[in-house]
Amino acid sequence: MKTISLKIDTLIFGETEMILSHLKIPRNRYINEALAYYNAIKNRQLLEKQLQKESALVQKESINILNEFEGLDYVD
């Protein structure tokens, strides 16, 4: 476990404290869960971006191969 110091906007801190009073969980646990959730979302976005990039590369190569096949003469 790492200890960090961070600055939180006053409005966000107030909302967090209000939610924590209803949830009855420690602030530390809440922040850890929030960061884990946010990290999961960001990792998914990064993966999606990478897959889109790789898909575009595969698409271009597939078109090139298709064009090559169309140019071949088939002998029966």
MOPAC internal coordinates of N, CA, C and O (Angstrom, degrees):
PM7 1SCF
backbone

  N    0.0000 0     0.00 0     0.00 0    0    0    0
  C    1.4560 1     0.00 0     0.00 0    1    0    0
  C    1.5266 1   107.66 1     0.00 0    2    1    0
  O    1.2310 1   120.90 1   -47.30 1    3    2    1
  N    1.3348 1   115.88 1   132.70 1    3    2    1
  C    1.4586 1   122.62 1   178.95 1    5    3    2
  C    1.5235 1   109.82 1  -105.15 1    6    5    3
  O    1.2310 1   121.15 1   -35.21 1    7    6    5
  N    1.3032 1   115.40 1   144.79 1    7    6    5
  C    1.4515 1   121.47 1   175.78 1    9    7    6
  C    1.5106 1   108.01 1  -102.36 1   10    9    7
  O    1.2310 1   120.49 1   -48.44 1   11   10    9
  N    1.3414 1   116.67 1   131.56 1   11   10    9
  C    1.4556 1   121.02 1   178.27 1   13   11   10
  C    1.5192 1   109.38 1  -131.35 1   14   13   11
  O    1.2310 1   121.95 1   -18.85 1   15   14   13
  N    1.3099 1   113.88 1   161.15 1   15   14   13
  C    1.4572 1   120.66 1   173.69 1   17   15   14
  C    1.5193 1   106.25 1  -119.13 1   18   17   15
  O    1.2310 1   120.19 1   -46.20 1   19   18   17
  N    1.3246 1   117.24 1   133.80 1   19   18   17
  C    1.4551 1   119.23 1   179.95 1   21   19   18
  C    1.5083 1   110.56 1  -143.21 1   22   21   19
  O    1.2310 1   121.76 1   -23.19 1   23   22   21
  N    1.3216 1   114.23 1   156.81 1   23   22   21
  C    1.4574 1   120.87 1   177.20 1   25   23   22
  C    1.5143 1   107.40 1  -102.96 1   26   25   23
  O    1.2310 1   120.89 1   -49.01 1   27   26   25
  N    1.3353 1   115.91 1   130.99 1   27   26   25
  C    1.4597 1   122.25 1  -179.45 1   29   27   26
  C    1.5243 1   108.27 1  -119.04 1   30   29   27
  O    1.2310 1   120.84 1   -43.20 1   31   30   29
  N    1.3326 1   116.00 1   136.80 1   31   30   29
  C    1.4643 1   119.50 1   175.99 1   33   31   30
  C    1.5256 1   109.31 1   -55.65 1   34   33   31
  O    1.2310 1   121.10 1   -36.73 1   35   34   33
  N    1.3160 1   115.51 1   143.27 1   35   34   33
  C    1.4581 1   121.54 1  -177.28 1   37   35   34
  C    1.5323 1   111.83 1   -57.14 1   38   37   35
  O    1.2310 1   120.21 1   137.21 1   39   38   37
  N    1.3208 1   117.19 1   -42.79 1   39   38   37
  C    1.4598 1   121.42 1  -179.56 1   41   39   38
  C    1.5335 1   111.03 1   -63.15 1   42   41   39
  O    1.2310 1   120.63 1   134.70 1   43   42   41
  N    1.3252 1   116.40 1   -45.30 1   43   42   41
  C    1.4667 1   120.58 1   179.27 1   45   43   42
  C    1.5234 1   110.66 1   -64.22 1   46   45   43
  O    1.2310 1   120.60 1   139.40 1   47   46   45
  N    1.3159 1   116.45 1   -40.60 1   47   46   45
  C    1.4598 1   120.03 1   178.76 1   49   47   46
  C    1.5285 1   111.14 1   -62.37 1   50   49   47
  O    1.2310 1   120.95 1   136.28 1   51   50   49
  N    1.3303 1   115.79 1   -43.72 1   51   50   49
  C    1.4637 1   120.01 1   179.38 1   53   51   50
  C    1.5241 1   111.88 1   -62.38 1   54   53   51
  O    1.2310 1   120.47 1   135.46 1   55   54   53
  N    1.3288 1   116.70 1   -44.54 1   55   54   53
  C    1.4670 1   120.46 1   177.39 1   57   55   54
  C    1.5260 1   110.93 1   -60.92 1   58   57   55
  O    1.2310 1   121.44 1   137.24 1   59   58   57
  N    1.3232 1   114.85 1   -42.76 1   59   58   57
  C    1.4640 1   120.11 1  -179.45 1   61   59   58
  C    1.5231 1   110.95 1   -62.43 1   62   61   59
  O    1.2310 1   120.40 1   135.16 1   63   62   61
  N    1.2984 1   116.83 1   -44.84 1   63   62   61
  C    1.4624 1   120.73 1   179.57 1   65   63   62
  C    1.5335 1   111.52 1   -62.84 1   66   65   63
  O    1.2310 1   120.37 1   140.76 1   67   66   65
  N    1.3351 1   116.90 1   -39.24 1   67   66   65
  C    1.4569 1   120.38 1   178.38 1   69   67   66
  C    1.5328 1   110.31 1   -64.27 1   70   69   67
  O    1.2310 1   120.61 1   134.66 1   71   70   69
  N    1.3184 1   116.45 1   -45.34 1   71   70   69
  C    1.4640 1   120.70 1   179.01 1   73   71   70
  C    1.5245 1   110.41 1   -62.83 1   74   73   71
  O    1.2310 1   120.83 1   137.19 1   75   74   73
  N    1.3219 1   116.01 1   -42.81 1   75   74   73
  C    1.4662 1   120.19 1  -179.39 1   77   75   74
  C    1.5242 1   111.96 1   -62.96 1   78   77   75
  O    1.2310 1   120.27 1   145.62 1   79   78   77
  N    1.3115 1   117.09 1   -34.38 1   79   78   77
  C    1.4648 1   119.37 1   179.60 1   81   79   78
  C    1.5300 1   110.89 1   -66.33 1   82   81   79
  O    1.2310 1   120.37 1   150.79 1   83   82   81
  N    1.3251 1   116.89 1   -29.21 1   83   82   81
  C    1.4657 1   120.98 1   178.28 1   85   83   82
  C    1.5351 1   111.56 1   -84.02 1   86   85   83
  O    1.2310 1   120.71 1   144.07 1   87   86   85
  N    1.3224 1   116.24 1   -35.93 1   87   86   85
  C    1.4689 1   119.89 1  -177.20 1   89   87   86
  C    1.5212 1   113.11 1   -80.08 1   90   89   87
  O    1.2310 1   121.26 1   156.00 1   91   90   89
  N    1.3117 1   115.19 1   -24.00 1   91   90   89
  C    1.4776 1   120.52 1  -179.00 1   93   91   90
  C    1.5325 1   111.89 1    58.33 1   94   93   91
  O    1.2310 1   121.00 1  -136.18 1   95   94   93
  N    1.3423 1   115.70 1    43.82 1   95   94   93
  C    1.4640 1   119.94 1   174.04 1   97   95   94
  C    1.5261 1   108.11 1  -124.02 1   98   97   95
  O    1.2310 1   120.21 1   -24.10 1   99   98   97
  N    1.3289 1   117.20 1   155.90 1   99   98   97
  C    1.4660 1   119.82 1   179.98 1  101   99   98
  C    1.5359 1   111.96 1   -65.07 1  102  101   99
  O    1.2310 1   121.41 1   -34.59 1  103  102  101
  N    1.3026 1   114.91 1   145.41 1  103  102  101
  C    1.4558 1   121.54 1   178.67 1  105  103  102
  C    1.5291 1   110.70 1   -55.29 1  106  105  103
  O    1.2310 1   120.53 1   136.41 1  107  106  105
  N    1.3058 1   116.60 1   -43.59 1  107  106  105
  C    1.4592 1   121.03 1  -178.39 1  109  107  106
  C    1.5291 1   111.32 1   -58.63 1  110  109  107
  O    1.2310 1   120.68 1   135.34 1  111  110  109
  N    1.3175 1   116.30 1   -44.66 1  111  110  109
  C    1.4686 1   120.50 1   179.67 1  113  111  110
  C    1.5290 1   110.27 1   -63.85 1  114  113  111
  O    1.2310 1   120.71 1   136.45 1  115  114  113
  N    1.3158 1   116.26 1   -43.55 1  115  114  113
  C    1.4641 1   121.69 1  -179.54 1  117  115  114
  C    1.5296 1   110.51 1   -60.38 1  118  117  115
  O    1.2310 1   120.56 1   133.34 1  119  118  117
  N    1.3215 1   116.54 1   -46.66 1  119  118  117
  C    1.4676 1   120.80 1  -179.10 1  121  119  118
  C    1.5255 1   110.27 1   -65.91 1  122  121  119
  O    1.2310 1   119.63 1   139.24 1  123  122  121
  N    1.3167 1   118.31 1   -40.76 1  123  122  121
  C    1.4672 1   121.16 1   176.99 1  125  123  122
  C    1.5289 1   111.29 1   -60.83 1  126  125  123
  O    1.2310 1   120.40 1   135.90 1  127  126  125
  N    1.3306 1   116.84 1   -44.10 1  127  126  125
  C    1.4634 1   120.54 1   178.86 1  129  127  126
  C    1.5294 1   110.90 1   -65.52 1  130  129  127
  O    1.2310 1   120.56 1   140.55 1  131  130  129
  N    1.3295 1   116.53 1   -39.45 1  131  130  129
  C    1.4591 1   120.83 1   179.25 1  133  131  130
  C    1.5294 1   110.53 1   -64.20 1  134  133  131
  O    1.2310 1   120.21 1   136.43 1  135  134  133
  N    1.3189 1   117.21 1   -43.57 1  135  134  133
  C    1.4652 1   120.79 1   178.97 1  137  135  134
  C    1.5261 1   111.03 1   -66.40 1  138  137  135
  O    1.2310 1   119.95 1   139.71 1  139  138  137
  N    1.3168 1   117.71 1   -40.29 1  139  138  137
  C    1.4660 1   120.99 1   178.56 1  141  139  138
  C    1.5321 1   109.55 1   -61.85 1  142  141  139
  O    1.2310 1   120.40 1   137.09 1  143  142  141
  N    1.3249 1   116.84 1   -42.91 1  143  142  141
  C    1.4617 1   121.49 1   179.17 1  145  143  142
  C    1.5289 1   110.49 1   -64.42 1  146  145  143
  O    1.2310 1   120.39 1   134.53 1  147  146  145
  N    1.3119 1   116.86 1   -45.47 1  147  146  145
  C    1.4594 1   121.82 1  -179.73 1  149  147  146
  C    1.5242 1   110.46 1   -64.28 1  150  149  147
  O    1.2310 1   120.34 1   138.78 1  151  150  149
  N    1.3243 1   116.95 1   -41.22 1  151  150  149
  C    1.4647 1   120.70 1   177.63 1  153  151  150
  C    1.5267 1   111.09 1   -61.76 1  154  153  151
  O    1.2310 1   120.23 1   139.44 1  155  154  153
  N    1.3119 1   117.17 1   -40.56 1  155  154  153
  C    1.4683 1   121.13 1   178.92 1  157  155  154
  C    1.5267 1   110.43 1   -62.29 1  158  157  155
  O    1.2310 1   120.47 1   137.70 1  159  158  157
  N    1.3213 1   116.70 1   -42.30 1  159  158  157
  C    1.4702 1   120.69 1   178.54 1  161  159  158
  C    1.5243 1   110.21 1   -63.88 1  162  161  159
  O    1.2310 1   120.48 1   132.68 1  163  162  161
  N    1.3148 1   116.69 1   -47.32 1  163  162  161
  C    1.4686 1   120.45 1  -178.34 1  165  163  162
  C    1.5273 1   111.40 1   -65.51 1  166  165  163
  O    1.2310 1   119.95 1   140.71 1  167  166  165
  N    1.3339 1   117.71 1   -39.29 1  167  166  165
  C    1.4633 1   120.02 1   176.82 1  169  167  166
  C    1.5168 1   111.01 1   -62.33 1  170  169  167
  O    1.2310 1   120.71 1   140.25 1  171  170  169
  N    1.3256 1   116.24 1   -39.75 1  171  170  169
  C    1.4746 1   120.58 1   178.24 1  173  171  170
  C    1.5333 1   110.11 1   -64.56 1  174  173  171
  O    1.2310 1   120.11 1   138.82 1  175  174  173
  N    1.3267 1   117.39 1   -41.18 1  175  174  173
  C    1.4628 1   120.81 1   178.82 1  177  175  174
  C    1.5254 1   110.94 1   -64.57 1  178  177  175
  O    1.2310 1   120.44 1   138.38 1  179  178  177
  N    1.3270 1   116.76 1   -41.62 1  179  178  177
  C    1.4597 1   120.60 1   178.00 1  181  179  178
  C    1.5329 1   110.93 1   -63.36 1  182  181  179
  O    1.2310 1   120.51 1   137.78 1  183  182  181
  N    1.3230 1   116.64 1   -42.22 1  183  182  181
  C    1.4573 1   121.35 1   179.04 1  185  183  182
  C    1.5301 1   110.05 1   -64.50 1  186  185  183
  O    1.2310 1   120.49 1   137.27 1  187  186  185
  N    1.3235 1   116.67 1   -42.73 1  187  186  185
  C    1.4663 1   120.67 1   178.91 1  189  187  186
  C    1.5218 1   110.67 1   -60.56 1  190  189  187
  O    1.2310 1   120.43 1   136.63 1  191  190  189
  N    1.3260 1   116.78 1   -43.37 1  191  190  189
  C    1.4584 1   121.68 1   179.43 1  193  191  190
  C    1.5262 1   110.46 1   -62.55 1  194  193  191
  O    1.2310 1   120.41 1   136.76 1  195  194  193
  N    1.3252 1   116.82 1   -43.24 1  195  194  193
  C    1.4634 1   121.66 1   179.12 1  197  195  194
  C    1.5290 1   110.84 1   -64.83 1  198  197  195
  O    1.2310 1   120.25 1   137.93 1  199  198  197
  N    1.3272 1   117.12 1   -42.07 1  199  198  197
  C    1.4606 1   120.85 1   179.26 1  201  199  198
  C    1.5306 1   111.24 1   -65.27 1  202  201  199
  O    1.2310 1   119.94 1   141.36 1  203  202  201
  N    1.3165 1   117.72 1   -38.64 1  203  202  201
  C    1.4597 1   120.71 1   176.89 1  205  203  202
  C    1.5258 1   110.93 1   -62.82 1  206  205  203
  O    1.2310 1   120.98 1   138.07 1  207  206  205
  N    1.3151 1   115.73 1   -41.93 1  207  206  205
  C    1.4722 1   121.21 1   179.43 1  209  207  206
  C    1.5249 1   110.03 1   -63.48 1  210  209  207
  O    1.2310 1   120.37 1   132.71 1  211  210  209
  N    1.3307 1   116.90 1   -47.29 1  211  210  209
  C    1.4545 1   121.20 1  -178.89 1  213  211  210
  C    1.5256 1   111.19 1   -68.78 1  214  213  211
  O    1.2310 1   120.23 1   144.76 1  215  214  213
  N    1.3085 1   117.16 1   -35.24 1  215  214  213
  C    1.4570 1   121.27 1   178.01 1  217  215  214
  C    1.5221 1   110.50 1   -63.70 1  218  217  215
  O    1.2310 1   120.41 1   139.62 1  219  218  217
  N    1.3222 1   116.82 1   -40.38 1  219  218  217
  C    1.4673 1   120.71 1   178.05 1  221  219  218
  C    1.5231 1   110.40 1   -62.88 1  222  221  219
  O    1.2310 1   120.35 1   140.26 1  223  222  221
  N    1.3291 1   116.94 1   -39.74 1  223  222  221
  C    1.4655 1   120.55 1   177.92 1  225  223  222
  C    1.5234 1   111.10 1   -64.30 1  226  225  223
  O    1.2310 1   120.51 1   136.00 1  227  226  225
  N    1.3196 1   116.63 1   -44.00 1  227  226  225
  C    1.4638 1   121.20 1   179.39 1  229  227  226
  C    1.5230 1   110.09 1   -64.59 1  230  229  227
  O    1.2310 1   120.56 1   139.72 1  231  230  229
  N    1.3265 1   116.54 1   -40.28 1  231  230  229
  C    1.4604 1   120.53 1   179.89 1  233  231  230
  C    1.5230 1   110.51 1   -60.12 1  234  233  231
  O    1.2310 1   120.19 1   134.19 1  235  234  233
  N    1.3213 1   117.24 1   -45.81 1  235  234  233
  C    1.4634 1   120.71 1   179.51 1  237  235  234
  C    1.5238 1   110.92 1   -61.39 1  238  237  235
  O    1.2310 1   120.58 1   135.90 1  239  238  237
  N    1.3159 1   116.49 1   -44.10 1  239  238  237
  C    1.4577 1   120.63 1  -179.56 1  241  239  238
  C    1.5247 1   110.68 1   -66.58 1  242  241  239
  O    1.2310 1   119.71 1   142.03 1  243  242  241
  N    1.3196 1   118.15 1   -37.97 1  243  242  241
  C    1.4656 1   121.39 1   178.41 1  245  243  242
  C    1.5262 1   110.66 1   -63.39 1  246  245  243
  O    1.2310 1   120.23 1   140.23 1  247  246  245
  N    1.3105 1   117.17 1   -39.77 1  247  246  245
  C    1.4658 1   121.01 1   178.21 1  249  247  246
  C    1.5210 1   109.86 1   -65.21 1  250  249  247
  O    1.2310 1   120.20 1   138.29 1  251  250  249
  N    1.3207 1   117.22 1   -41.71 1  251  250  249
  C    1.4615 1   120.75 1   178.04 1  253  251  250
  C    1.5301 1   111.01 1   -60.71 1  254  253  251
  O    1.2310 1   120.16 1   135.16 1  255  254  253
  N    1.3088 1   117.29 1   -44.84 1  255  254  253
  C    1.4645 1   121.65 1  -179.89 1  257  255  254
  C    1.5231 1   110.08 1   -65.87 1  258  257  255
  O    1.2310 1   119.84 1   137.92 1  259  258  257
  N    1.3145 1   117.91 1   -42.08 1  259  258  257
  C    1.4616 1   121.70 1   177.91 1  261  259  258
  C    1.5209 1   110.47 1   -59.70 1  262  261  259
  O    1.2310 1   120.65 1   136.63 1  263  262  261
  N    1.3198 1   116.36 1   -43.37 1  263  262  261
  C    1.4619 1   120.50 1   178.49 1  265  263  262
  C    1.5287 1   111.03 1   -62.91 1  266  265  263
  O    1.2310 1   120.21 1   141.73 1  267  266  265
  N    1.3234 1   117.20 1   -38.27 1  267  266  265
  C    1.4605 1   120.31 1   176.94 1  269  267  266
  C    1.5239 1   110.89 1   -63.84 1  270  269  267
  O    1.2310 1   120.13 1   135.93 1  271  270  269
  N    1.3161 1   117.36 1   -44.07 1  271  270  269
  C    1.4643 1   120.91 1   179.31 1  273  271  270
  C    1.5280 1   110.97 1   -63.34 1  274  273  271
  O    1.2310 1   120.64 1   140.71 1  275  274  273
  N    1.3086 1   116.38 1   -39.29 1  275  274  273
  C    1.4578 1   119.63 1   179.55 1  277  275  274
  C    1.5191 1   111.51 1   -65.62 1  278  277  275
  O    1.2310 1   120.15 1   152.26 1  279  278  277
  N    1.3138 1   117.31 1   -27.74 1  279  278  277
  C    1.4762 1   121.80 1   179.73 1  281  279  278
  C    1.5093 1   113.64 1   -81.70 1  282  281  279
  O    1.2310 1   119.38 1   169.38 1  283  282  281
  N    1.3171 1   118.80 1   -10.62 1  283  282  281
  C    1.4612 1   121.24 1  -178.48 1  285  283  282
  C    1.5265 1   110.60 1   -78.20 1  286  285  283
  O    1.2310 1   121.14 1   -35.22 1  287  286  285
  N    1.3235 1   115.42 1   144.78 1  287  286  285
  C    1.4625 1   120.70 1   173.27 1  289  287  286
  C    1.5172 1   107.12 1   -95.19 1  290  289  287
  O    1.2310 1   120.69 1   -52.50 1  291  290  289
  N    1.3165 1   116.29 1   127.50 1  291  290  289
  C    1.4618 1   121.12 1   179.62 1  293  291  290
  C    1.5240 1   108.52 1   -96.26 1  294  293  291
  O    1.2310 1   121.21 1   -46.99 1  295  294  293
  N    1.3191 1   115.29 1   133.01 1  295  294  293
  C    1.4605 1   121.12 1   177.49 1  297  295  294
  C    1.5066 1   108.40 1  -105.49 1  298  297  295
  O    1.2310 1   120.72 1   -51.80 1  299  298  297
  N    1.3193 1   116.24 1   128.20 1  299  298  297
  C    1.4619 1   120.08 1   178.48 1  301  299  298
  C    1.5090 1   110.54 1   -92.26 1  302  301  299
  O    1.2310 1   120.10 1   180.00 1  303  302  301

